[in-house]
């Protein structure tokens, strides 16, 4: 698939599934469209979503003086969280003009519009100068990169010396697992082209010039969200049936595939075909 077509499908996907995320994922409050991190500090699902942000901040050792690029910022949740909690400056970029508008509105509601700004841009081919940022952050967005290695090279270019790349995302345990029907149907349902393996991702980071590279498998902490999505799959199937009986507007193919993906991501994690991980590295 050509990049322009692929990017268009990603934009359409997030527009088409927006209401589902509002209904199932606390989107209006948490502004998050990602898995949560469940540990002893967490007592509720919304808390787990914000905890994932905290874990990424700790992993990358982000400070109030850092300038952060939120690569694939969605509706601005992580950017706004960092600005609110740390007081650091964050630039969020997304392919979707609609999400840029939503992110700006969300920042205004949270009174952090002086610390954050949002732009429509491809994070693998930005127009920022070299060494523009202290941190490049990717929370469940880098799986959408046309070419994950190209993104890593761009992140390295954008970082200042001593800067850090931090990525939280799904990774196949073996790259050939992308060919497994469970993984391919999950990825197709969420409009993801393919998932990287931890090994390949770390190798790409090393080849780009990153040092102090670390990868943590946090599937145990993310599994609560995986189970929650699986439960949502059954509820959503009932909802589709109700719509059919009531002759309501039928779900789109993209919405149906999104619902099916909720099942496959759970089955894939249970079978060990993929894991949830956090990767971090430093630019010397």
Secondary structure as the mmCIF struct_conf table of DSSP 4:
data_model
#
loop_
_struct_conf.conf_type_id
_struct_conf.id
_struct_conf.beg_label_comp_id
_struct_conf.beg_label_asym_id
_struct_conf.beg_label_seq_id
_struct_conf.end_label_comp_id
_struct_conf.end_label_asym_id
_struct_conf.end_label_seq_id
HELX_RH_AL_P HELX_RH_AL_P1 UNK A 3 UNK A 16
TURN_TY1_P TURN_TY1_P1 UNK A 17 UNK A 17
HELX_RH_AL_P HELX_RH_AL_P2 UNK A 18 UNK A 24
BEND BEND1 UNK A 25 UNK A 25
HELX_RH_AL_P HELX_RH_AL_P3 UNK A 27 UNK A 30
BEND BEND2 UNK A 34 UNK A 34
BEND BEND3 UNK A 39 UNK A 39
TURN_TY1_P TURN_TY1_P2 UNK A 40 UNK A 41
BEND BEND4 UNK A 44 UNK A 44
HELX_RH_AL_P HELX_RH_AL_P4 UNK A 45 UNK A 60
TURN_TY1_P TURN_TY1_P3 UNK A 61 UNK A 61
TURN_TY1_P TURN_TY1_P4 UNK A 64 UNK A 65
STRN STRN1 UNK A 67 UNK A 71
TURN_TY1_P TURN_TY1_P5 UNK A 72 UNK A 72
TURN_TY1_P TURN_TY1_P6 UNK A 74 UNK A 75
BEND BEND5 UNK A 76 UNK A 76
HELX_RH_AL_P HELX_RH_AL_P5 UNK A 77 UNK A 86
STRN STRN2 UNK A 89 UNK A 94
BEND BEND6 UNK A 95 UNK A 95
HELX_RH_AL_P HELX_RH_AL_P6 UNK A 97 UNK A 109
TURN_TY1_P TURN_TY1_P7 UNK A 110 UNK A 111
TURN_TY1_P TURN_TY1_P8 UNK A 113 UNK A 115
STRN STRN3 UNK A 116 UNK A 120
TURN_TY1_P TURN_TY1_P9 UNK A 123 UNK A 124
BEND BEND7 UNK A 125 UNK A 125
HELX_LH_PP_P HELX_LH_PP_P1 UNK A 128 UNK A 129
TURN_TY1_P TURN_TY1_P10 UNK A 130 UNK A 131
STRN STRN4 UNK A 133 UNK A 139
BEND BEND8 UNK A 140 UNK A 140
HELX_RH_3T_P HELX_RH_3T_P1 UNK A 142 UNK A 144
BEND BEND9 UNK A 146 UNK A 147
HELX_RH_AL_P HELX_RH_AL_P7 UNK A 148 UNK A 158
STRN STRN5 UNK A 159 UNK A 172
BEND BEND10 UNK A 173 UNK A 174
HELX_RH_3T_P HELX_RH_3T_P2 UNK A 175 UNK A 179
BEND BEND11 UNK A 180 UNK A 180
HELX_RH_AL_P HELX_RH_AL_P8 UNK A 181 UNK A 189
TURN_TY1_P TURN_TY1_P11 UNK A 190 UNK A 191
STRN STRN6 UNK A 197 UNK A 197
HELX_RH_AL_P HELX_RH_AL_P9 UNK A 198 UNK A 208
TURN_TY1_P TURN_TY1_P12 UNK A 209 UNK A 209
STRN STRN7 UNK A 210 UNK A 217
HELX_RH_AL_P HELX_RH_AL_P10 UNK A 219 UNK A 245
TURN_TY1_P TURN_TY1_P13 UNK A 246 UNK A 247
HELX_LH_PP_P HELX_LH_PP_P2 UNK A 248 UNK A 252
HELX_RH_AL_P HELX_RH_AL_P11 UNK A 253 UNK A 270
TURN_TY1_P TURN_TY1_P14 UNK A 271 UNK A 272
BEND BEND12 UNK A 273 UNK A 273
STRN STRN8 UNK A 274 UNK A 283
#
